[in-house]
Amino acid sequence: QVQLVESGGGLVQAGGSLRLSCVASGRRYSMGWFRQGPGKEREFVARISWRGDSTYYADSVKGRFTISRDNAKNTVYLQMNSLKPEDTAVYYCAARHSDYSPKYDYWGQGTQVTVSS
């Protein structure tokens, strides 16, 4: 059973920063971050390849968020800078077996990020 455990969420003022972490059990996966704001559908935020040599971001976070990974620790990070109130959401870490898989197979429990104005 694959487990993804997120941490690092919290309350921050607009313009501030947070770093989310996601530790995966078992083997290495291609990873992504998603979020679901209040009253909204879940949306893609960022993804990183299995090797960590390729990243991709949603337009709404490009230039402000950075996804990275430490394969020795089987951990993926999401550094979030210049946070805005509209970034308020539950952030989910997700894993898929391949960089080319259309869907993510495993999901974490989520961590709340709240940005105050």
C-alpha positions in Angstrom: 0.0 0.0 0.0 1.5 3.3 -1.1 1.3 6.1 1.5 1.8 9.8 0.7 2.1 12.1 3.7 2.0 15.8 3.3 3.1 18.4 5.8 4.0 22.1 5.9 0.6 23.7 5.5 -0.6 26.6 7.7 -1.7 30.2 7.9 0.3 32.9 6.2 -0.2 36.5 5.2 -0.4 37.5 1.6 3.1 37.9 0.2 4.5 35.3 2.5 6.0 31.8 1.8 5.4 28.2 2.8 7.1 25.0 1.9 5.0 21.8 1.6 6.6 18.4 1.8 5.3 15.0 0.7 7.0 11.7 1.8 6.2 8.7 -0.3 6.5 5.1 0.9 7.9 2.4 -1.3 9.4 3.0 -4.7 10.0 6.2 -6.6 7.1 7.8 -8.5 6.4 10.6 -10.8 4.8 13.2 -8.6 2.4 16.1 -8.6 0.7 18.7 -6.5 -2.9 19.6 -6.7 -5.2 21.9 -4.7 -8.9 22.3 -4.0 -10.1 25.7 -2.8 -13.3 26.4 -1.0 -16.2 25.8 -3.3 -13.9 24.9 -6.2 -12.9 21.7 -8.0 -9.5 20.2 -7.5 -7.0 21.7 -9.9 -3.5 20.8 -11.0 -0.6 22.9 -9.5 2.7 21.4 -10.5 4.4 18.1 -11.4 7.9 16.7 -11.5 9.3 13.8 -13.4 10.5 10.6 -12.0 14.1 11.7 -12.3 13.4 15.2 -11.2 14.8 16.7 -14.4 11.5 18.0 -15.8 8.8 20.2 -14.1 5.6 21.8 -15.3 3.3 24.4 -13.6 -0.1 25.8 -13.8 -0.1 29.3 -15.2 -1.6 30.6 -11.9 1.5 29.6 -9.9 4.2 29.9 -12.5 7.1 32.1 -11.3 5.9 31.9 -7.7 5.9 28.1 -6.9 8.8 25.7 -7.3 8.4 21.9 -7.2 11.5 19.8 -6.4 12.4 16.4 -5.1 15.0 14.6 -3.0 15.0 11.0 -4.3 17.3 9.9 -1.5 14.5 10.8 0.9 11.6 9.9 -1.4 10.3 13.4 -0.7 8.7 16.0 -3.0 8.6 19.7 -2.1 6.4 22.6 -3.1 8.0 26.0 -2.3 5.3 28.6 -2.4 6.4 32.3 -2.5 4.5 35.5 -3.0 1.3 33.8 -1.8 -2.0 35.3 -2.6 -5.4 34.8 -0.9 -6.6 32.9 -3.9 -3.9 30.3 -3.2 -6.0 29.3 -0.1 -6.8 25.6 -0.6 -6.2 22.1 0.6 -3.0 20.9 -1.2 -2.7 17.3 -2.2 0.3 15.4 -3.2 -0.2 12.7 -5.8 1.9 9.9 -7.4 1.7 8.0 -10.6 3.7 5.0 -11.9 5.0 6.8 -15.0 5.8 10.2 -16.3 3.5 9.4 -19.2 0.5 8.1 -17.3 -2.6 10.2 -17.8 -3.8 9.7 -14.2 -2.4 9.8 -10.7 -2.8 6.5 -8.9 -2.2 7.5 -5.3 -3.1 10.6 -3.2 -2.2 12.0 0.1 -4.7 13.2 2.8 -4.1 16.9 2.0 -2.7 19.8 4.0 -4.5 23.1 4.5 -2.9 26.3 3.3 -4.7 29.6 4.2 -3.5 32.9 3.0 -4.9 36.0 4.7 -5.1 39.4 3.0 
